[in-house]
């Protein structure tokens, strides 16, 4: 990757922190035993994994025993869907009901729709308002007692809009329905307290908080009976397969780093984001999606006039600036964002959407250079079209 590039696609992935890189390398050099082995090498690996588990639990407000390491949030999300169906058998000919927000990650929605297409589940989507929020009262009216699962992401990966998770969880709990949260985008960016939200399950990925790819976790509330993710003896019989010790070591270091000055970093990054949006709006016709709601401090999802996102991205890339037209997992095609469409945004406007996502490494100078590049590239085009 070009080190000179201005990288503003941190909701897709983040650069591993130097301390994380070293932790992974050190584990590969000197702590490569199997954590299940009884000899000293295996026990050293087991201790390293326990240390990482405590760090992840500490960042997310969970007990260490509530942290199950996975290959990432995608595995955790799919395992939650499958587990929900295994817990709730069909009532006669009626398949179990899955209730998801309409703005869940595209991978989560695809998995749920596949289950519905196979006849194994029914799917109900919770709508959002024009700001991209799920209304707890409206959600409560749609949460049917006896449903297999309610799943609402803590923050949307495109708009950054924060969802009222605790309020929705209270409605789910009143209906006797387990509640899952995709916490991938909030982990390490805003405080997230698993123990206080009233939720049952949550998914995270290390690579969204300057950790390694291929490692994540499912948080499972203590006392909750839930089917195993993968048959096997590892992770206390919850997920089989030899653990990704090197990734877990890096994840633990990334979690510990993210926990340092979390609130101060949140405030600082939000100020950078707001300054960027204000500077851009002062010089170009801009609409920021989700601006009326509470958002992640690092996320700015916007359109510039009616310019197609691919055109704007191309102009940015030739200036060494990297961002995205939406979620990395669904970008590259011509279909408008399902998130924006759920918010009532017209398809042509949705096709103009660009996501800038910051990290702890982003500087004011980089954002100023991005504003200058956008104005230099786009103002002449807009003037010609006027």
Order of alpha helices (4+ residues) and beta strands (2+ residues): beta-alpha-alpha-beta-alpha-beta-alpha-beta-alpha-beta-alpha-beta-beta-beta-alpha-alpha-alpha-beta-beta-alpha-beta-alpha-alpha-beta-alpha
